[in-house]
Amino acid sequence: SYLNLTGQWKIGLIDINLPPHPDGNLDYLNVYCDIVGESLCDGNMMPILKRIPESFNYTSGLPTLYLEMSTLKFDRIRIFIKGRGGKNVSFEDKTLHCTLHLKKVNHATCELH
């Protein structure tokens, strides 16, 4: 089965819990999502949800940026993470958790008389 949203929706990354990376020295991580509209990222159009800086820590958190969704009909959401230069990033067998928030966008209308 799948979810079929109606109207206009946006998606945002609320939080992410990353295990330590084996290399330990990443400049940043790009978090991509297959239901996000594409944006320019490192010179390419990609479905980027969030760039997480090296200085990220769990106490400061991340500001939530809501982005347009590329589809309103889906049965799963795929998240993938890449580092500088589009290199795949692996956390080996460690677990990564993230929270996504989908919100419906209501457009106010105004009539001039």
N, C-alpha and C positions, 0 to 999 in steps of 0.2 A: 504494500500500500504506500501511498505518498501523501504529502501535504500539498494542498492547492490553495494558496492565499489569494484573496481578491483585494483590489485597491492598490495603493502605493505603500511599499514597505522599505525599511532600511535595516541594516544589520551593523552591529558594533561588537568589538571584542571588549568584554567587561574586565576580565582578568585572565592571567595565564600563569601557570606554575611550571617553570622549567627546571628540570634536574640539571646539575652541573654538567657542562659539556666536556667530553674527554680531552679535547685540545686545550680548553680553558682560556683561550684568548681570541674571542670573536669580537670584531668591531661592532657588529650589529646583526640582528636576525630579522629577516622579512617573513612575516606570517601571511600566507596566501590562503584564499578561500574560493572554492569553485562556484559559489553563488553570488560573488561580488563583481560589480562592473569593473572593467579594466581601467587602470591609471598608469601614468608613466612612472616607471621604477627602474633605476639603473640603466636608463636609455632604451627600455623596452616597455611595451604595453603589457601589463600583467594584472591579474586579479588580486592586488595586494590589499590586505585587511589592515595591517599595522606594521610599522618598523619599530623594533624594540632595540633601544640603544644599549651599548655595553654597560653603561652606568645604571641600568635598570635594577631596582631592588623591590622586594615585595612590600616593603613598608611604605614606599612612596606611591606605588601603584602606577597605573597608566590612565591618562585622560581618555575617555571614550569618544571616538570619532565614528559617527554613524554614516554609512556609505549606502549608495543605491544598490539594490539587489539586481542581478542580471537575469534571474528567473524567479517566478513565484510558484513553480511546481517542482517539487523535489522529494526524493525518498531518503536522502542522506546528505550530509554536508561534509565535504572533504577539506581538511586543513593540511597544508604542507609548508615546510619551513626551509628557507635557503639563507645562506650567508653571503658575504661579499662576493661579487662576480657571479652570482647565481649558483654557487656551489651548494649541492645538497648537504644538509646538516643532519647527522644522526646522533641520537642520544643512546644508541645501542639498545639494550633491553630495558631501559628506564622508562617510567611512566610519565607522561606529560598530561596536564589537565588544563583545560581552558573553558571559559564561560562566554557564550555568545548571547546577545540580546537582539531579538527582532522586534521592531516597533512599527506600528502602523502610522503613516504620516497623514494627518488630516489637513487639508488645505482650506483655510478660511476664505470665504468669498465676500465680496463687497459690491454693492450696487450703488452707482451714482445716480441721483435723480435731479 
